Amino acid sequence: RVDALVAMTDQTNAIKRVAQLLSSPQQLGKLEQLRTKLVQRSALLEAEIKAIVNNELEEARSCFNILDSSCSTITKLESDFTVIDDLCKNSQQFVEEFPIVREVKEIRANLTLTRRTIERHFSIPKKVSEIKDLMQDDANILTVYTEICSLEKTRDTSLAMAQLSLEELQALEKGYEDLIPLRASMEEVLWRRLDNCLDTALRSPHILVKVMQIIMREEKRDKVLLSRAEGWRSLKATKSRTPRKYLATAFDTIIRGIDTRFKSKLGSLTDTLDPILAVFTTLLLDFPTIAKKIVPCFPPEIGILDVFLKEYIRHFKLTLKKFQTDIDTLPPRNILSMVSWISNDYEKTLKEAIPKPTPEYSLNDVSIVCIQAYRERIQKMMKEWMSRIVSGDKNQFPDFIEGRYYTDASVNVFKIVNQQIEVAKISAQPTFINGVLEECVIALNYYQSSIIDVIQSDWEKLELDYLLALVGNATKSAQFVEETSEKSKAILTSLKAPPLIDVFQPFYDGNEDLIAEILTAFDNIMFRDIQVVMEKFFTREWISQEDRLIDYIIDTLEDYYENEMVGFLPDTVFKQLAGQSLKRFVKKYITELINKRCTLDSP
């Protein structure tokens, strides 16, 4: 299609040319002349083209001949060079046997080394400038360290070679004098980054990784230096062969950074516990950062997690133990806050950061002191409260509720007990809760023993209604203890801690003793009224008036039981009282029978 278009274009151009030549009728007479000229021109052009083509063909033929000749020459050269190369290889071992060749070779090597050394010396200012530029960005710290080490190695080699020339030594030291402040600047970056380890780990962990790579390389270098047989004397030969102890400095810097962090957070807080605990809670948020951000940046063998946690714990203990020095005057609320912070905040955050923390990370020693102090404090307070309840209860008129007598004593006692358990629950510390439960049981026993003391000393003055109310209170207290026991078990179960076994058993034992003492008081009151009659057992008056005296005893006891006790005492307690009274009466009866042995014939 393209050829056809070209042909059409040529035809069109030819038609236009003919139209120009024959633009008028007069020019038709010149048609033959024009034809002759066209034939002549075509022949001329054809001859010129043929000559050009023949010339180009000759040149191409000549080029091909030259290429062919060149290929042959190249092949021959390759063969010759191979032979030469083989000859050189085979004869090389014999060259060094000539002294002059060896000398020339050594001179050449020395000249090359000298030239390179001179080039390095002249390049030091430029190199130092490049390193300073790199130090503008802490991300280049590893490259900076590598370049500084390279310069130091060159310096040490040069100094070792120039030891016999004082002038040369001084010149070299002058040339390398910028290296010392350069390394100092690099070290400043290292310690600054480690001093702000938390911030670096959060913002630029890659820099922290590079910092630790530098420190571990220096630590490896120090070990190599110290392990060499040449000892410490040789370490004075060069400046970079002295152990730098970067790892020890790194630990000191990290610990100093933690100390600074605590001081900046605590500020002027020294005497107020709650704000300090609030600050400690914010500091605990560092634990996940330490475990997830800082630890991966450090080599596992140096145990950086242990370093951080122990230092944090040291500061926590140091501050909290200041309050424990005057713990006897510390309000119970503050003691509870301390225990609660340890169990709720510290231990939970620690477990989130470390799934299985070891005992060395525990603050149990602080908790134990707090728990013991709190127990002593509430023991004293609860005894005071129990004494007030018992003292006020004697003067209270009992309430009659659903066929039983009660006072408010048992209700008030267990309000106090439940309040203490609820307070202890806030701590979420099983040891603390169990300790409070034990103190509550001790307080309940104290309450029971206080009532027993009142009964033993004042039973003659006590009203029967009050004694009946004491039985009702004891019964209700047993119900309260059951509820309290279930409540405490639920609290400890929620904390995944086993409840104390038989923690309330001393209360039940005390309740039995209390009821027994109350029944003894009942007995004493009843037998007080029949004591005069019982003194007449097996006397002349008894023999003469036995029926009347026995009726008096029966009527008196019947009046007490039917009018004062039946329905007001639980069945089990009533039966216990009846059996106790019967035993006492029988014992008195038999005792009098044996002792007096009176007869009708006695004067």
C-alpha positions in Angstrom: 0.0 0.0 0.0 2.9 2.3 0.8 4.5 1.6 -2.7 1.2 2.4 -4.3 1.0 5.7 -2.5 4.6 6.6 -3.5 3.8 5.8 -7.2 0.6 7.9 -7.1 2.6 10.8 -5.6 5.3 10.5 -8.4 2.6 10.4 -11.0 1.0 13.4 -9.6 4.2 15.4 -9.6 5.0 14.3 -13.2 1.6 15.5 -14.4 2.1 18.9 -12.7 5.6 19.2 -14.4 4.1 18.4 -17.8 1.3 20.9 -17.2 3.9 23.6 -16.5 5.9 22.8 -19.7 2.8 22.7 -21.9 0.9 25.5 -20.3 0.1 27.0 -23.7 -0.9 25.6 -27.3 2.2 27.2 -28.8 4.4 24.9 -26.7 3.0 21.7 -28.2 5.4 22.2 -31.1 8.3 21.7 -28.8 7.0 18.3 -27.6 9.5 16.3 -29.6 12.4 18.5 -28.4 11.3 18.0 -24.8 11.1 14.2 -25.3 14.7 14.1 -26.6 16.0 16.2 -23.7 14.2 13.9 -21.2 15.8 10.8 -22.7 19.2 12.3 -22.6 18.8 13.4 -19.0 17.6 9.9 -18.0 20.6 8.3 -19.6 23.0 10.7 -17.9 21.4 10.0 -14.4 21.6 6.3 -15.0 25.3 6.5 -15.9 26.0 8.5 -12.7 24.1 6.1 -10.5 25.9 3.1 -12.0 29.3 4.8 -11.4 28.4 5.5 -7.7 27.2 2.0 -7.1 30.3 0.5 -8.6 32.5 2.7 -6.4 30.7 1.8 -3.2 30.9 -1.9 -4.1 34.7 -1.7 -4.5 35.0 0.1 -1.1 32.9 -2.6 0.6 35.0 -5.4 -1.0 38.1 -3.6 0.3 36.7 -3.4 3.9 35.8 -7.1 4.0 39.3 -7.9 3.0 40.7 -5.7 5.8 38.4 -7.3 8.4 39.4 -10.8 7.3 43.1 -9.9 7.6 42.4 -8.3 11.1 40.7 -11.4 12.4 43.6 -13.5 11.4 46.0 -11.1 13.1 43.9 -11.0 16.3 43.8 -14.8 16.5 47.5 -14.9 16.1 48.0 -12.3 18.8 45.7 -14.2 21.3 47.8 -17.3 20.7 51.0 -15.3 21.2 49.8 -13.7 24.4 48.8 -17.0 25.8 52.3 -18.3 25.2 53.7 -15.2 26.8 51.4 -15.5 29.8 52.4 -19.1 30.3 56.1 -18.2 30.1 55.6 -15.4 32.7 53.8 -17.7 35.1 56.4 -20.4 34.7 59.3 -18.0 35.2 57.8 -15.8 38.0 59.1 -18.1 40.7 62.6 -17.5 39.5 62.4 -13.7 39.3 62.5 -13.2 43.1 65.7 -15.1 43.3 67.5 -12.1 41.9 68.5 -9.7 44.8 67.9 -6.6 42.8 64.4 -7.7 41.8 63.6 -8.4 45.5 65.0 -5.1 46.5 63.0 -3.3 43.8 59.9 -5.1 44.9 60.4 -4.2 48.5 61.1 -0.6 47.6 58.0 -0.5 45.5 55.9 -1.9 48.3 57.3 0.5 50.8 56.7 3.4 48.4 53.1 2.3 47.9 52.5 2.0 51.6 54.2 5.4 52.2 52.1 7.0 49.6 48.9 5.5 51.0 49.8 6.6 54.5 50.6 10.1 53.3 47.3 10.2 51.5 45.5 9.1 54.6 47.3 11.7 56.7 46.4 14.4 54.3 42.8 13.2 54.2 42.3 13.3 58.0 40.9 16.9 58.1 38.5 16.1 55.4 37.5 12.8 57.1 37.0 14.5 60.4 34.8 17.1 58.7 32.8 14.3 57.1 32.4 12.5 60.5 31.2 15.8 62.1 28.6 16.2 59.4 27.4 12.6 60.0 27.1 13.3 63.7 24.4 15.9 63.0 22.0 12.9 62.8 22.1 10.3 65.6 20.9 7.7 63.1 24.5 7.8 61.7 26.0 6.9 65.1 27.2 3.4 64.0 28.8 4.8 60.8 30.5 7.5 62.9 31.8 4.9 65.3 33.2 2.8 62.4 34.9 5.8 60.8 36.4 6.9 64.2 37.7 3.4 64.8 39.3 3.3 61.3 41.1 6.6 62.0 42.2 5.4 65.4 43.7 2.3 63.9 45.6 4.4 61.3 46.8 6.7 64.1 48.0 3.8 66.3 49.8 2.1 63.4 51.5 5.3 62.5 52.5 6.0 66.1 53.9 2.5 66.5 56.0 3.0 63.4 57.3 6.4 64.4 58.2 5.6 68.0 61.9 6.1 67.3 61.4 9.7 66.1 60.2 12.1 68.7 59.6 14.8 66.0 57.5 12.5 63.9 55.5 11.3 67.0 54.7 14.9 67.9 53.7 15.7 64.3 51.4 12.6 64.2 49.8 13.4 67.5 49.2 16.9 66.3 47.6 15.6 63.1 45.3 13.3 65.0 44.4 15.6 67.9 40.8 16.0 66.7 40.1 12.3 67.2 39.9 12.6 71.0 37.1 15.2 71.1 35.5 13.4 68.2 35.2 10.2 70.2 34.1 12.2 73.2 31.2 13.7 71.1 30.2 10.3 70.0 30.2 9.0 73.5 28.1 11.9 74.6 25.5 10.8 72.0 25.7 7.2 73.4 25.1 8.2 77.0 22.4 10.8 76.2 20.5 8.1 74.3 20.8 5.6 77.1 20.0 8.3 79.7 16.7 8.8 77.8 16.3 5.1 77.1 12.5 5.0 77.2 12.1 8.0 74.9 14.7 6.6 72.5 13.0 3.2 72.4 9.6 4.7 71.7 10.8 7.3 69.1 13.9 5.8 67.5 14.5 2.2 68.4 16.9 1.7 65.5 19.2 4.3 67.1 19.1 2.3 70.4 20.0 -0.9 68.5 23.0 0.9 67.0 24.1 2.3 70.3 24.1 -1.2 71.8 26.0 -2.6 68.8 28.7 -0.1 69.5 28.8 -0.9 73.2 28.9 -4.6 72.6 31.8 -4.2 70.1 33.7 -2.2 72.7 33.0 -4.8 75.3 34.3 -7.5 73.0 37.4 -5.4 72.3 38.0 -4.9 76.0 37.9 -8.6 76.7 40.4 -9.2 73.9 42.7 -6.6 75.3 42.5 -7.9 78.8 43.0 -11.5 77.7 46.3 -10.9 75.9 49.4 -12.3 77.6 51.2 -9.0 77.2 49.3 -7.6 80.1 48.6 -4.1 81.3 52.1 -2.7 80.6 51.6 -2.9 76.8 48.2 -1.1 77.1 50.2 2.2 77.6 51.7 1.9 74.1 48.7 3.3 72.2 45.7 5.4 73.3 43.0 3.2 71.8 44.3 0.1 73.5 43.1 1.1 77.0 39.8 -0.7 78.1 37.0 1.8 77.8 34.4 -0.2 79.9 31.5 1.0 77.8 29.1 -1.7 79.1 29.6 -0.8 82.7 29.2 2.9 81.9 26.0 2.0 79.9 24.5 0.3 83.0 25.5 3.3 85.2 23.9 5.7 82.7 20.6 3.7 82.5 20.4 3.5 86.3 21.1 7.2 86.6 18.4 7.9 84.0 15.9 5.9 86.0 16.8 7.8 89.1 16.4 11.1 87.3 13.0 9.9 86.0 11.8 9.1 89.5 13.0 12.4 90.8 11.4 14.4 88.0 8.1 12.6 88.4 8.0 12.8 92.2 9.2 16.4 92.4 8.6 17.7 95.9 6.3 14.9 96.9 7.8 13.3 100.0 5.2 13.2 102.8 1.8 12.6 101.1 1.3 8.9 100.2 -1.7 9.1 97.8 -0.1 11.5 95.3 3.1 9.4 95.4 1.1 6.3 94.7 -0.6 8.1 91.8 2.9 9.0 90.4 4.0 5.4 90.9 1.0 4.2 88.9 2.1 6.4 85.9 5.6 5.0 86.3 4.2 1.5 86.1 3.1 2.3 82.5 6.8 2.1 81.7 6.8 -1.7 82.3 5.1 -2.7 79.0 7.4 -0.2 77.1 10.5 -1.8 78.8 9.3 -5.3 77.9 8.1 -4.7 74.4 10.3 -1.8 73.2 13.5 -1.7 75.1 14.3 -5.4 75.6 14.3 -6.2 71.9 17.0 -3.5 71.3 19.4 -5.1 73.8 21.4 -8.3 73.5 19.7 -11.1 75.6 22.8 -12.0 77.5 23.1 -8.6 79.4 19.6 -9.0 80.9 18.4 -5.5 80.5 14.9 -6.3 81.7 16.3 -7.4 85.1 18.3 -4.2 85.3 15.2 -2.0 84.7 12.8 -3.9 86.9 15.2 -4.2 89.9 16.0 -0.4 89.7 12.3 0.5 89.6 11.5 -1.9 92.5 14.4 -0.4 94.4 12.9 3.1 94.1 9.4 1.8 94.9 10.7 0.1 98.1 12.9 3.0 99.1 10.0 5.4 99.0 7.3 3.1 100.6 9.6 2.1 103.4 10.0 5.7 104.4 6.4 5.7 105.3 6.8 2.3 107.1 9.3 3.8 109.5 6.4 5.6 111.3 3.8 3.1 110.4 2.3 3.1 113.9 1.2 6.7 113.3 0.2 6.2 109.7 -3.6 6.3 109.2 -5.1 2.9 108.3 -6.5 4.4 105.1 -2.9 5.0 103.9 -1.8 1.5 104.9 -4.7 0.1 102.9 -3.8 2.3 100.0 -0.3 1.0 100.0 -1.4 -2.7 100.0 -4.1 -2.0 97.4 -1.5 -0.3 95.1 0.8 -3.2 95.4 -1.8 -5.9 94.6 -4.1 -3.9 92.2 -1.6 -1.8 90.3 1.9 -3.1 90.7 1.3 -6.9 90.5 -1.2 -6.7 87.7 1.0 -4.4 85.6 4.0 -6.6 86.3 2.1 -9.7 85.1 1.0 -7.9 82.0 4.6 -7.1 81.1 6.1 -10.4 82.3 3.6 -13.4 82.2 5.6 -15.3 84.9 7.5 -12.8 87.1 10.0 -14.3 89.6 9.8 -13.7 93.4 12.6 -11.2 93.2 10.3 -8.7 91.5 7.8 -9.0 94.3 7.0 -6.3 96.9 5.8 -8.8 99.4 8.2 -7.6 102.1 6.5 -4.2 101.9 3.1 -5.8 101.9 3.8 -8.0 104.9 4.8 -5.0 107.1 1.7 -3.1 106.0 -0.6 -6.1 106.6 0.8 -6.7 110.1 0.6 -3.0 111.0 -3.0 -2.9 109.7 -3.9 -6.0 111.6 -2.5 -4.6 114.9 -4.3 -1.3 114.2 -7.8 -2.8 113.5 -7.3 -5.3 116.3 -7.0 -2.5 118.8 -9.8 -0.5 117.3 -12.2 -3.4 117.0 -11.6 -4.4 120.7 -12.5 -0.8 121.7 -15.6 -1.0 119.5 -16.6 -4.4 121.0 -16.1 -3.1 124.5 -18.4 -0.2 123.8 -21.0 -2.4 122.3 -21.0 -4.8 125.3 -21.0 -1.9 127.8 -23.9 -0.2 126.1 -25.8 -3.4 125.5 -26.3 -4.1 129.2 -28.4 -1.0 129.6 -30.4 -1.6 126.5 -34.0 -2.8 126.7 -34.3 -5.9 124.5 -36.5 -6.0 121.5 -39.1 -8.8 121.1 -39.2 -10.0 117.5 -41.0 -13.1 116.3 -41.1 -14.8 119.7 -37.5 -14.1 120.5 -35.6 -11.4 122.5 -32.7 -9.6 120.8 -30.6 -6.5 121.3 -28.7 -4.5 118.6 -25.3 -5.9 119.8 -25.0 -8.7 117.2 -26.2 -6.4 114.4 -23.7 -3.7 115.3 -20.9 -6.3 115.7 -21.4 -7.7 112.3 -21.8 -4.3 110.7 -18.2 -3.6 111.9 -17.0 -7.0 110.7 -18.6 -6.6 107.2 -17.2 -3.1 107.0 -13.7 -4.4 107.6 -14.2 -7.1 105.0 -15.4 -4.6 102.4 -12.4 -2.4 103.2 -10.1 -5.3 102.8 -11.8 -6.4 99.6 -10.6 -3.1 98.0 -7.0 -4.3 98.3 -7.6 -7.3 96.1 -4.8 -8.9 98.2 -5.7 -12.4 99.4 -3.1 -12.4 102.2 -4.5 -9.0 103.4 -8.1 -10.2 103.2 -7.3 -13.4 105.1 -5.5 -11.4 107.7 -8.5 -9.1 108.2 -10.8 -12.1 108.5 -8.6 -13.6 111.2 -8.7 -10.3 113.1 -12.5 -10.2 112.7 -12.7 -13.6 114.3 -10.4 -12.5 117.1 -12.6 -9.5 117.6 -15.7 -11.7 117.7 -14.0 -14.0 120.3 -13.2 -10.8 122.3 -16.8 -9.8 122.1 -17.9 -13.2 123.3 -15.4 -13.3 126.1 -16.5 -9.8 127.2 -20.1 -10.9 127.5 -19.0 -14.0 129.4 -17.1 -11.7 131.8 -20.3 -9.6 132.3 -22.4 -12.7 132.9 -19.9 -14.1 135.4 -19.5 -10.9 137.4 -23.1 -9.5 137.2 -25.4 -12.5 136.7 -27.3 -11.7 139.9 -28.1 -8.2 138.5 -29.0 -9.2 135.0 -32.6 -9.5 133.9 -33.9 -12.7 132.4 -35.0 -10.8 129.3 -31.4 -9.6 128.8 -30.1 -13.2 129.2 -32.8 -14.4 126.7 -31.7 -11.6 124.3 -28.0 -12.8 124.6 -29.2 -16.3 123.5 -31.1 -14.7 120.6 -28.0 -12.6 119.7 -25.8 -15.7 119.8 -28.2 -17.5 117.5 -28.4 -14.6 115.1 -24.6 -14.2 115.2 -24.2 -17.8 114.0 -26.4 -16.9 111.0 -24.4 -13.8 110.4 -21.2 -15.8 110.4 -22.5 -18.2 107.8 -23.3 -15.3 105.5 -19.9 -13.7 106.2 -18.2 -17.0 105.5 -19.9 -17.4 102.2 -19.1 -13.8 101.3 -15.4 -14.1 102.1 -15.2 -17.3 100.1 -16.7 -15.6 97.1 -14.3 -12.7 97.4 -11.2 -15.0 97.6 -12.5 -17.2 94.8 -12.9 -14.1 92.6 -9.2 -13.4 93.3 -8.4 -17.1 92.4 -7.1 -17.6 96.0 -8.0 -20.5 98.3 -10.1 -19.5 101.3 -8.8 -20.2 104.8 -10.0 -23.5 106.2 -12.1 -23.2 109.4 -11.2 -19.5 109.8 -14.5 -19.0 111.7 -14.2 -22.2 113.9 -12.9 -20.2 116.9 -16.2 -18.2 116.7 -18.3 -21.3 116.8 -16.3 -22.6 119.8 -16.7 -19.2 121.5 -20.5 -19.2 120.8 -20.8 -22.6 122.5 -19.0 -21.3 125.5 -21.2 -18.2 125.6 -24.4 -20.1 125.4 -23.1 -22.5 128.1 -22.3 -19.5 130.3 -25.8 -18.0 129.7 -27.4 -21.3 130.7 -25.3 -21.4 133.8 -26.6 -17.9 134.6 -30.2 -19.1 134.1 -29.4 -22.0 136.4 -27.9 -19.8 139.0 -31.0 -17.5 139.0 -33.4 -20.4 139.2 -31.4 -22.2 141.9 -31.0 -19.0 143.8 -34.7 -18.9 144.4 -34.8 -22.5 145.6 -31.5 -22.4 147.5 -33.1 -21.9 150.9 -35.4 -24.9 150.4 -32.5 -27.1 149.0 -30.6 -26.3 152.2 -33.3 -28.2 154.1 -32.7 -31.4 152.3 -32.7 -34.4 154.7 -33.3 -32.3 157.8 -36.1 -32.7 160.4 -38.0 -29.9 158.6 -37.5 -31.7 155.3 -38.9 -35.0 156.7 -41.9 -33.3 158.2 -42.6 -31.0 155.2 -41.2 -33.0 152.3 -44.3 -32.7 150.1 -44.7 -29.0 150.6 -41.0 -28.2 150.1 -40.9 -30.4 147.0 -44.0 -28.7 145.6 -42.3 -25.3 146.2 -39.2 -26.4 144.2 -41.3 -27.8 141.4 -43.6 -24.8 141.2 -40.6 -22.4 141.1 -38.8 -24.3 138.3 -42.1 -24.8 136.5 -42.8 -21.0 136.6 -39.4 -20.2 135.2 -39.6 -22.8 132.4 -43.2 -22.2 131.4 -43.5 -18.5 131.8 -39.9 -17.3 131.2 -38.2 -19.7 128.8 -40.6 -21.9 126.8 -40.9 -20.4 123.4 -38.3 -17.8 124.1 -35.4 -20.2 123.7 -34.5 -22.3 120.7 -35.5 -26.0 121.3 -31.9 -27.2 121.4 -30.9 -24.5 123.9 -34.1 -25.2 126.0 -33.3 -28.9 126.1 -29.7 -28.2 127.0 -30.9 -25.9 129.9 -33.4 -28.5 131.1 -30.8 -31.2 131.2 -28.3 -29.0 132.8 -30.7 -28.0 135.6 -31.8 -31.6 136.2 -28.1 -32.7 136.5 -27.5 -29.8 139.0 -30.6 -30.7 141.1 -29.8 -34.4 141.2 -26.2 -33.7 142.1 -27.3 -31.4 144.9 -29.9 -33.9 146.1 -27.4 -36.8 146.2 -24.7 -34.6 147.8 -27.0 -33.6 150.6 -28.2 -37.1 151.1 -24.7 -38.4 151.5 -23.4 -35.6 153.7 -26.2 -35.2 156.2 -27.5 -38.7 156.7 -30.1 -37.4 159.0 -32.6 -39.7 160.7 -35.8 -39.2 162.6 -34.1 -40.1 165.8 -31.5 -37.4 165.6 -31.7 -34.9 168.5 
